[in-house]
Amino acid sequence: MKSKLLLLASAIVLMSFALVEQKKITIWMIGDSTMSIKSPGAYPETGWGMPFSTFFNKKVVVENKAMNGRSTLSFINEKRWEYVINNIKPDDYLIIEFGHNDEKINKPGTGTLIPQYKANLARFVTEARAKRANPILLTPIARRNFVNGQLVDTHMDYPAAVKQVADSLHVPLIDMLGKTSSLLSALGEEKSITLFNHVPPGTPNYPKGKKDDTHLSVEGARRIASLAVDGIKELNLDISKYLRK
């Protein structure tokens, strides 16, 4: 009888270890086309969220729900946020990066003025925290916009608004605008082309060619994803322990 009880106890212990081992942390990503998963028809355009998962080990699952053309407003109105918040779990992470489309204030249903932009970001943060998840705010990445050889920001007051929300709600912040601006400036006007979706005529998917200074190339997405990972390390977030060595 005792041996049977010991076997049963051992089995329960082993099962509990297995359950702990199987538990995975999910990183949810919400944002726009600079982050999103691209269709094969868009290649070589690549969102930085696509290679982002490769920086983590198998204990992390990345759910990239960013979508082309979306702002904080349209992401909410299309119920994309509803799906994320209904499925996010305690201890999960939420990476939030919007701005490129919010600043299109003349586009109804997409553009947001700064007060609404801040309110929407704050909603993402507070609702994620209510589910005991861990939000991280990111400023939007830089566009490749050089004037007389100098990189010029296009995002107006939107990055500052992200920082204000992060400060007021005590949210971890990764200044992707600052990081990507430094990278582009260091590379310079010509070399930075390699980070963006510039392709010559006759390229598959782009028979007329393309010169896109907003969306990333495969190499650009990898470099930008590595900058986001640098930000996670700098913040010493718990998720950093799951990064590949």
C-alpha contacts under 8 A as a table, 3 or more apart, distances in Angstrom:
res1	aa1	res2	aa2	distance
1	M	4	K	5.15
1	M	5	L	6.34
2	K	5	L	5.07
2	K	6	L	6.16
3	S	6	L	5.01
3	S	7	L	6.14
4	K	7	L	5.08
4	K	8	L	6.15
5	L	8	L	5.02
5	L	9	A	6.08
6	L	9	A	5.07
6	L	10	S	6.04
7	L	10	S	5.05
7	L	11	A	6.13
8	L	11	A	5.07
8	L	12	I	6.27
9	A	12	I	5.13
9	A	13	V	6.25
10	S	13	V	5.12
10	S	14	L	6.15
11	A	14	L	5.10
11	A	15	M	6.09
12	I	15	M	5.07
12	I	16	S	6.19
13	V	16	S	5.14
13	V	17	F	6.28
14	L	17	F	5.10
14	L	18	A	6.18
15	M	18	A	4.97
15	M	19	L	6.22
16	S	19	L	5.10
16	S	20	V	6.28
17	F	20	V	5.15
17	F	21	E	6.08
18	A	21	E	4.98
18	A	22	Q	6.10
19	L	22	Q	5.12
19	L	23	K	6.33
20	V	23	K	5.38
22	Q	59	K	7.98
23	K	59	K	7.48
24	K	59	K	4.98
24	K	60	V	5.59
24	K	61	V	6.77
25	I	59	K	6.38
25	I	60	V	4.93
25	I	61	V	6.20
25	I	91	D	6.93
25	I	92	D	5.54
25	I	93	Y	7.74
26	T	60	V	5.71
26	T	61	V	4.66
26	T	62	V	5.64
26	T	63	E	6.85
26	T	92	D	5.03
26	T	93	Y	6.35
27	I	60	V	7.15
27	I	61	V	6.21
27	I	62	V	4.76
27	I	63	E	6.05
27	I	92	D	5.91
27	I	93	Y	4.63
27	I	94	L	5.82
27	I	95	I	7.18
28	W	62	V	6.02
28	W	63	E	4.76
28	W	64	N	5.91
28	W	65	K	7.05
28	W	84	V	7.64
28	W	88	I	7.73
28	W	92	D	7.49
28	W	93	Y	5.99
28	W	94	L	4.71
28	W	95	I	6.09
29	M	49	G	7.57
29	M	62	V	7.52
29	M	63	E	6.18
29	M	64	N	4.66
29	M	65	K	5.58
29	M	66	A	6.10
29	M	94	L	5.87
29	M	95	I	4.76
29	M	96	I	6.25
30	I	64	N	6.69
30	I	65	K	5.25
30	I	66	A	4.41
30	I	67	M	7.73
30	I	94	L	7.52
30	I	95	I	6.26
30	I	96	I	5.23
30	I	97	E	6.45
30	I	98	F	7.85
31	G	34	T	7.83
31	G	35	M	6.36
31	G	36	S	7.22
31	G	65	K	7.35
31	G	66	A	4.31
31	G	67	M	6.40
31	G	70	R	6.94
31	G	71	S	7.24
31	G	72	T	7.73
31	G	96	I	6.06
31	G	97	E	4.82
31	G	98	F	4.97
32	D	35	M	5.79
32	D	36	S	6.12
32	D	66	A	5.19
32	D	67	M	4.95
32	D	68	N	5.10
32	D	69	G	5.88
32	D	70	R	5.19
32	D	71	S	6.74
32	D	97	E	7.29
32	D	98	F	6.09
32	D	100	H	7.35
32	D	101	N	7.57
33	S	36	S	4.90
33	S	37	I	7.91
33	S	47	G	6.42
33	S	66	A	6.82
33	S	67	M	5.54
33	S	68	N	3.89
33	S	69	G	6.07
33	S	70	R	7.49
33	S	215	H	7.29
34	T	46	T	7.79
34	T	47	G	4.99
34	T	48	W	6.44
34	T	68	N	7.68
34	T	141	I	7.74
34	T	214	T	7.36
34	T	215	H	5.70
34	T	216	L	6.94
35	M	47	G	4.23
35	M	48	W	4.81
35	M	49	G	4.69
35	M	50	M	7.36
35	M	66	A	6.09
35	M	67	M	7.70
36	S	46	T	7.77
36	S	47	G	4.82
36	S	48	W	7.16
36	S	49	G	5.94
36	S	50	M	7.06
36	S	64	N	6.71
36	S	65	K	6.97
36	S	66	A	4.59
36	S	67	M	5.21
36	S	68	N	6.48
37	I	46	T	7.09
37	I	47	G	5.75
37	I	49	G	6.87
37	I	50	M	5.80
37	I	64	N	7.11
37	I	66	A	7.33
37	I	67	M	7.46
38	K	41	G	7.95
38	K	42	A	6.19
38	K	43	Y	7.37
38	K	45	E	7.06
38	K	46	T	6.06
38	K	47	G	6.62
39	S	42	A	5.53
39	S	43	Y	7.20
40	P	43	Y	5.47
41	G	205	N	5.85
42	A	45	E	5.51
42	A	46	T	7.89
42	A	205	N	6.45
43	Y	46	T	6.81
43	Y	205	N	6.91
44	P	197	N	6.80
44	P	217	S	5.73
44	P	218	V	6.12
45	E	196	F	7.79
45	E	197	N	5.54
45	E	215	H	6.46
45	E	216	L	5.59
45	E	217	S	5.04
45	E	218	V	6.66
46	T	50	M	7.02
46	T	215	H	7.25
46	T	216	L	5.45
46	T	217	S	5.48
46	T	218	V	5.43
46	T	220	G	7.96
46	T	221	A	5.93
47	G	50	M	5.67
47	G	215	H	7.33
47	G	216	L	6.37
47	G	221	A	5.78
48	W	51	P	6.09
48	W	52	F	6.38
48	W	216	L	7.46
48	W	220	G	7.59
48	W	221	A	4.02
48	W	222	R	6.30
48	W	224	I	6.04
48	W	225	A	5.24
49	G	52	F	4.94
49	G	53	S	7.28
49	G	64	N	6.53
49	G	221	A	7.54
49	G	225	A	6.70
50	M	53	S	6.76
50	M	64	N	7.77
50	M	221	A	7.56
51	P	54	T	5.52
51	P	55	F	7.56
51	P	221	A	6.87
51	P	222	R	5.81
51	P	225	A	6.61
52	F	55	F	5.88
52	F	56	F	7.90
52	F	222	R	7.38
52	F	225	A	5.16
52	F	226	S	7.40
52	F	229	V	7.90
53	S	56	F	5.71
53	S	61	V	7.45
53	S	62	V	5.83
54	T	57	N	7.58
55	F	226	S	7.95
55	F	229	V	7.66
55	F	243	L	5.76
55	F	244	R	5.75
56	F	59	K	7.75
56	F	60	V	6.31
56	F	242	Y	5.67
56	F	243	L	4.26
56	F	244	R	5.17
57	N	60	V	6.09
57	N	242	Y	5.70
57	N	243	L	5.90
57	N	244	R	5.41
58	K	61	V	7.31
59	K	242	Y	6.87
60	V	242	Y	6.99
65	K	80	R	7.83
65	K	84	V	7.93
66	A	70	R	7.87
67	M	70	R	5.89
69	G	101	N	6.32
70	R	73	L	7.69
70	R	74	S	5.63
70	R	75	F	5.78
70	R	101	N	6.21
70	R	102	D	7.94
70	R	110	T	6.90
71	S	74	S	5.29
71	S	75	F	5.88
71	S	98	F	6.09
71	S	99	G	6.72
71	S	100	H	7.45
71	S	101	N	5.04
71	S	102	D	4.90
71	S	110	T	5.67
71	S	111	G	6.88
71	S	112	T	7.94
72	T	75	F	5.26
72	T	76	I	6.35
72	T	98	F	6.41
72	T	99	G	7.92
72	T	102	D	6.66
72	T	110	T	7.86
72	T	112	T	7.97
72	T	117	Y	6.69
72	T	120	N	6.04
72	T	121	L	7.12
73	L	76	I	5.33
73	L	77	N	6.15
73	L	102	D	7.53
73	L	109	G	6.86
73	L	110	T	5.92
73	L	111	G	7.36
73	L	112	T	6.95
73	L	117	Y	7.72
73	L	120	N	7.09
74	S	77	N	4.88
74	S	78	E	5.79
74	S	109	G	6.17
74	S	110	T	5.47
75	F	78	E	5.53
75	F	79	K	6.54
75	F	80	R	5.36
75	F	81	W	6.01
76	I	79	K	5.21
76	I	80	R	5.99
76	I	81	W	5.20
76	I	82	E	7.12
77	N	80	R	7.60
78	E	81	W	7.83
79	K	82	E	4.87
79	K	83	Y	6.54
80	R	83	Y	5.35
80	R	84	V	6.63
81	W	84	V	5.09
81	W	85	I	6.09
82	E	85	I	5.34
82	E	86	N	5.99
83	Y	86	N	5.25
83	Y	87	N	6.33
84	V	87	N	5.30
84	V	88	I	5.91
85	I	88	I	5.33
85	I	127	E	7.26
85	I	128	A	6.63
85	I	131	K	7.91
88	I	92	D	6.55
88	I	128	A	7.63
88	I	131	K	7.19
88	I	133	A	7.13
89	K	92	D	5.55
89	K	131	K	6.49
89	K	132	R	7.17
89	K	133	A	6.34
90	P	131	K	5.93
90	P	132	R	4.59
90	P	133	A	4.90
91	D	132	R	6.24
91	D	133	A	4.91
91	D	134	N	6.45
92	D	132	R	7.90
92	D	133	A	4.92
92	D	134	N	6.12
93	Y	133	A	5.69
93	Y	134	N	4.55
93	Y	135	P	5.74
93	Y	136	I	7.42
94	L	128	A	7.48
94	L	133	A	7.13
94	L	134	N	5.94
94	L	135	P	4.49
94	L	136	I	5.97
95	I	135	P	6.08
95	I	136	I	4.98
95	I	137	L	6.24
95	I	138	L	7.21
96	I	121	L	7.93
96	I	135	P	7.32
96	I	136	I	6.16
96	I	137	L	5.06
96	I	138	L	5.89
97	E	137	L	6.46
97	E	138	L	4.93
97	E	139	T	6.12
97	E	140	P	5.93
98	F	101	N	7.30
98	F	102	D	7.11
98	F	138	L	7.79
98	F	139	T	7.27
98	F	140	P	6.00
99	G	102	D	4.96
99	G	103	E	6.08
99	G	139	T	7.51
99	G	140	P	5.60
99	G	155	H	7.37
99	G	158	Y	6.29
99	G	159	P	7.50
100	H	103	E	5.97
100	H	104	K	7.54
100	H	140	P	6.77
100	H	155	H	7.22
101	N	104	K	5.31
101	N	110	T	6.56
101	N	111	G	6.14
102	D	105	I	6.70
102	D	110	T	6.14
102	D	111	G	4.26
102	D	112	T	4.96
102	D	113	L	7.53
102	D	117	Y	7.04
103	E	111	G	5.60
103	E	112	T	6.40
103	E	113	L	7.38
103	E	155	H	7.11
103	E	156	M	7.99
103	E	158	Y	7.22
104	K	107	K	5.65
104	K	110	T	6.97
104	K	111	G	4.53
104	K	112	T	7.28
105	I	108	P	7.26
105	I	110	T	7.34
105	I	111	G	3.98
105	I	112	T	5.59
105	I	113	L	6.58
106	N	111	G	6.46
107	K	110	T	5.64
107	K	111	G	5.44
108	P	111	G	6.22
112	T	115	P	7.97
112	T	116	Q	5.88
112	T	117	Y	5.65
113	L	116	Q	5.61
113	L	117	Y	6.13
114	I	117	Y	4.94
114	I	118	K	6.11
114	I	157	D	7.51
114	I	158	Y	6.75
114	I	161	A	6.90
115	P	118	K	5.25
115	P	119	A	6.18
116	Q	119	A	4.90
116	Q	120	N	6.07
117	Y	120	N	5.24
117	Y	121	L	6.28
117	Y	161	A	7.84
118	K	121	L	5.14
118	K	122	A	6.07
118	K	161	A	6.26
118	K	162	V	6.88
118	K	165	V	6.36
119	A	122	A	5.04
119	A	123	R	6.15
120	N	123	R	4.98
120	N	124	F	6.43
121	L	124	F	5.22
121	L	125	V	6.40
121	L	162	V	7.62
121	L	165	V	7.30
122	A	125	V	5.06
122	A	126	T	6.06
122	A	165	V	6.53
122	A	169	L	7.76
123	R	126	T	5.27
123	R	127	E	5.90
124	F	127	E	5.50
124	F	128	A	6.03
124	F	135	P	7.94
125	V	128	A	5.28
125	V	129	R	6.16
125	V	135	P	5.73
125	V	171	V	7.90
126	T	129	R	5.09
126	T	130	A	6.15
127	E	130	A	4.99
127	E	131	K	6.63
128	A	131	K	5.23
128	A	132	R	6.51
128	A	133	A	5.29
128	A	134	N	6.84
128	A	135	P	6.51
129	R	132	R	4.68
129	R	133	A	5.15
129	R	134	N	6.34
129	R	135	P	7.12
130	A	133	A	7.39
135	P	171	V	6.89
135	P	172	P	7.40
136	I	171	V	6.24
136	I	172	P	5.14
136	I	173	L	5.90
136	I	174	I	7.48
137	L	162	V	7.03
137	L	166	A	6.70
137	L	171	V	6.81
137	L	172	P	6.30
137	L	173	L	4.87
137	L	174	I	6.38
138	L	162	V	7.26
138	L	173	L	5.75
138	L	174	I	4.86
138	L	175	D	5.80
138	L	176	M	6.02
139	T	158	Y	7.98
139	T	159	P	5.14
139	T	162	V	6.11
139	T	163	K	7.56
139	T	173	L	7.90
139	T	174	I	6.76
139	T	175	D	5.23
139	T	176	M	5.21
139	T	177	L	5.63
140	P	155	H	7.93
140	P	159	P	6.62
140	P	175	D	7.97
140	P	176	M	6.00
140	P	177	L	5.52
141	I	176	M	5.24
141	I	177	L	4.56
141	I	180	T	5.96
141	I	181	S	7.79
142	A	153	D	6.82
142	A	154	T	7.64
142	A	155	H	7.97
142	A	176	M	7.74
142	A	177	L	5.25
142	A	178	G	7.98
142	A	180	T	5.74
142	A	181	S	5.74
142	A	214	T	7.75
143	R	153	D	7.29
143	R	154	T	7.01
143	R	213	D	5.85
143	R	214	T	4.99
144	R	151	L	7.10
144	R	184	L	7.21
144	R	189	E	7.94
144	R	192	S	7.55
144	R	193	I	7.89
144	R	196	F	8.00
144	R	213	D	4.96
144	R	214	T	6.58
145	N	151	L	5.61
145	N	152	V	5.64
145	N	153	D	7.05
145	N	154	T	7.54
145	N	213	D	7.17
146	F	149	G	5.58
146	F	150	Q	5.07
146	F	151	L	4.28
146	F	152	V	5.81
146	F	189	E	6.31
147	V	150	Q	5.23
147	V	151	L	6.32
147	V	152	V	6.52
149	G	188	G	7.51
149	G	189	E	6.29
150	Q	185	S	7.32
150	Q	189	E	7.75
151	L	181	S	7.36
151	L	184	L	7.49
151	L	185	S	6.20
151	L	189	E	7.83
153	D	156	M	7.28
155	H	158	Y	5.89
155	H	159	P	6.78
156	M	159	P	7.41
157	D	160	A	5.41
157	D	161	A	6.28
158	Y	161	A	4.99
158	Y	162	V	6.50
159	P	162	V	5.16
159	P	163	K	6.50
159	P	177	L	7.38
160	A	163	K	5.08
160	A	164	Q	6.23
161	A	164	Q	4.99
161	A	165	V	6.32
162	V	165	V	5.23
162	V	166	A	6.21
163	K	166	A	4.98
163	K	167	D	6.09
163	K	173	L	7.14
164	Q	167	D	5.09
164	Q	168	S	6.07
165	V	168	S	5.17
165	V	169	L	6.01
165	V	171	V	7.76
166	A	169	L	5.42
166	A	170	H	5.44
166	A	171	V	4.60
166	A	172	P	6.61
166	A	173	L	6.22
167	D	170	H	5.07
167	D	171	V	6.67
168	S	171	V	7.96
172	P	235	L	7.17
174	I	228	A	7.11
174	I	231	G	5.47
174	I	232	I	7.53
175	D	178	G	5.37
175	D	179	K	6.34
175	D	231	G	7.83
176	M	179	K	4.95
176	M	180	T	5.83
176	M	227	L	7.48
176	M	228	A	7.01
177	L	180	T	5.33
177	L	181	S	5.81
178	G	181	S	5.19
178	G	182	S	6.18
179	K	182	S	5.29
179	K	183	L	6.36
179	K	227	L	6.76
180	T	183	L	4.96
180	T	184	L	6.11
180	T	224	I	7.03
180	T	227	L	7.70
181	S	184	L	5.21
181	S	185	S	5.98
182	S	185	S	5.17
182	S	186	A	6.03
183	L	186	A	5.18
183	L	187	L	6.28
184	L	187	L	5.16
184	L	188	G	5.96
184	L	189	E	7.53
184	L	192	S	5.63
185	S	188	G	5.03
185	S	189	E	7.48
187	L	190	E	7.60
187	L	191	K	5.38
187	L	192	S	5.36
188	G	191	K	5.72
188	G	192	S	5.82
189	E	192	S	5.69
189	E	193	I	7.08
190	E	193	I	5.67
191	K	194	T	6.13
192	S	195	L	5.62
192	S	196	F	7.45
193	I	196	F	5.52
193	I	197	N	7.89
193	I	198	H	6.75
193	I	213	D	7.80
194	T	197	N	7.69
194	T	198	H	7.33
194	T	217	S	7.03
194	T	219	E	7.24
194	T	220	G	6.96
195	L	216	L	5.76
195	L	217	S	5.33
195	L	218	V	7.57
195	L	219	E	5.83
195	L	220	G	3.72
195	L	221	A	7.33
195	L	223	R	7.94
196	F	212	D	6.38
196	F	213	D	5.80
196	F	214	T	6.93
196	F	215	H	5.76
196	F	216	L	4.10
196	F	217	S	4.66
196	F	220	G	6.05
197	N	210	K	6.87
197	N	211	K	6.35
197	N	212	D	5.19
197	N	213	D	6.93
197	N	214	T	7.93
197	N	215	H	5.86
197	N	216	L	5.21
197	N	217	S	4.77
198	H	209	G	7.58
198	H	210	K	5.28
198	H	211	K	4.41
198	H	212	D	5.75
198	H	213	D	7.73
198	H	217	S	7.66
199	V	203	T	6.53
199	V	206	Y	7.49
199	V	209	G	5.31
199	V	210	K	5.15
199	V	211	K	6.61
200	P	203	T	6.05
200	P	206	Y	7.95
200	P	208	K	7.43
200	P	209	G	4.46
200	P	210	K	6.51
201	P	206	Y	6.67
201	P	207	P	5.22
201	P	208	K	4.52
201	P	209	G	3.74
201	P	210	K	7.40
202	G	206	Y	6.53
202	G	207	P	4.32
202	G	208	K	6.30
202	G	209	G	6.45
203	T	206	Y	5.11
203	T	207	P	5.43
203	T	208	K	7.74
203	T	209	G	6.38
204	P	207	P	6.28
206	Y	209	G	4.96
206	Y	210	K	6.52
212	D	215	H	6.08
213	D	216	L	7.76
216	L	219	E	7.73
216	L	220	G	5.18
216	L	221	A	5.60
217	S	220	G	4.86
217	S	221	A	6.02
218	V	221	A	5.29
218	V	222	R	6.40
219	E	222	R	5.17
219	E	223	R	6.23
220	G	223	R	5.11
220	G	224	I	6.07
221	A	224	I	5.18
221	A	225	A	5.97
222	R	225	A	5.14
222	R	226	S	6.22
223	R	226	S	5.15
223	R	227	L	6.48
224	I	227	L	5.02
224	I	228	A	6.49
225	A	228	A	5.10
225	A	229	V	6.32
226	S	229	V	4.94
226	S	230	D	6.14
227	L	230	D	4.88
227	L	231	G	6.33
228	A	231	G	5.01
228	A	232	I	6.44
229	V	232	I	5.02
229	V	233	K	6.34
230	D	233	K	5.12
230	D	234	E	6.14
231	G	234	E	5.01
231	G	235	L	6.21
232	I	235	L	5.26
232	I	236	N	6.28
232	I	237	L	5.90
232	I	239	I	7.75
232	I	240	S	6.35
233	K	236	N	4.93
233	K	237	L	6.59
233	K	240	S	5.91
234	E	237	L	7.94
236	N	240	S	6.71
237	L	240	S	5.62
238	D	241	K	6.09
239	I	242	Y	5.72
239	I	243	L	7.51
240	S	243	L	5.39
